[in-house]
Amino acid sequence: MFEPISIPFGCVMLFNVVDLKDGVTVSDVELALGEMCNVVKEKYGHDNGGFIAGQVFKYSGFVSDEGSFADNPKIKQGELAIVTYWQSFEQHEKSHADETFKSKFDALLEFCDETYEVGYELLWQGVPE
């Protein structure tokens, strides 16, 4: 569960921002989030649906002055970010249209004011030599 991941070149990354309702904590959604992530990993992994790997991050409140160009960056942050890597955007969409995933995602949505998911194509990656 906490092993390093390897991201192949040519994949796509989907970045999902999760904004929880007032009064809802990350602890409140851990079970729903874990069940949803497990379904993605087990049902849509590898040749079953194109899922490569995923990560969940908790917002910590810091914004980089060195890496930001705007005085007041217009960012919409949520309490959580779900980052997933897929062989293709089409495979991502097919998995998320499936009733098995939708039922788990709907359980998470009960705790949310808003979520949105944007996709990116991998252009570069590297590690120190």
N, C-alpha and C positions, 0 to 999 in steps of 0.2 A: 504493500500500500504506500510506503514511503520510499520506494526505490527510485533511482534516477530514471529519467525517460530519455529516449532517443528520438529525435524528430527528423524524419527523412526529408531531403530537399524535394520540392515539388508539391508538398502538401498545402492544405489550407488551414488557417486558424480562425476559430470563431470565438469572439470575446463577448460574453454575456454579463451585463451589469444587473445586479439584483438589488433593488431598493426595498427594504423591509418596511412594513407598516410601523407607525409610531408605537413604541412600547414592546415591539417584538425584537428579541435578541438573536444573535447567531446561534446560541445554545438552543433556542426554541425551534430552529429549523434544521438542526443537525440530522435528525432521523430522516426527515423527508428528503433532504439534500443527499444523504448517504444512499438511500434507496434509489433515488433517481440516477446518481452516478454509477451505482452498481449495475443497474439495468443497461446503461449505455455500454459499460465496459464488457459485460458478459454477453449481451445479446447482439451488439453491433460491432464487436471487435474484429479486427483482421478482415478476412474475406467475407465474414458474415454481414458486414455493413460499412466497412471503411474507417471505423474509429481506430485511431492510432494511440492516443494518450490524452490525458486531461489533468488539469490542476484547478484547485479552488483557493482563492485568496481572500483574506479579510482586509477591508480598508483600514489603514493605519493612520490616515490623516496628513501624511507628509506630501508636499508638492515640491518638486525640484526647481529652485530658482535658476540653477545652472542649465537645466535641460528644458526650461520653458521660455518662450519668447514674448508672451503677452503679460501685461501688468496684472490683469485679472482673467486668468484663463477660464473660458466658458466650458467647464467640464461638469458633467453630471456624474457624480460618483454615487455608488450605492454602498451598502455594507459589505457586499460580496462581489467578487468577479469570478466567473467560471470560464476557464480557458480550455478549449478542446481543439484537438488536431485531428484532421480527417484526410483521407486520400483524395476526396473531392467534395465540393459544395453540394453536389447532387446527392451524394450518399448521406451527408448530414441532414439534408432536408427530408429525404426518404425516411430516415430513422426517426426524426422528430414528428413526422406525420403518422407514425405507427401508434396504434392504440396503447401498446404496452408502455412506451415512453410517455405518451400524453397523459396517462393516468397518474404517473409519478410526478410529472411536471405540474399538473393541476394541483396535486397535494402541496407542492412548494408554493404555488401561486396564492394559496389561501393566506399566506403570511406576508404577501408582497403588495406594495403600492404600485410598483412598476418593474418591468424587466425589459431590456432590449438587447439584441444580439447583432453584432456586426461582424463581417467576415473579411479576412485578409489573405492574400496569396503570399507565400514565402519567397522573398527575393534574395536574401542573404542570410547566412549563418556561419559561425566560426567559433573556434575555441583557441585559447592561448597555445602557442607552440612551444 
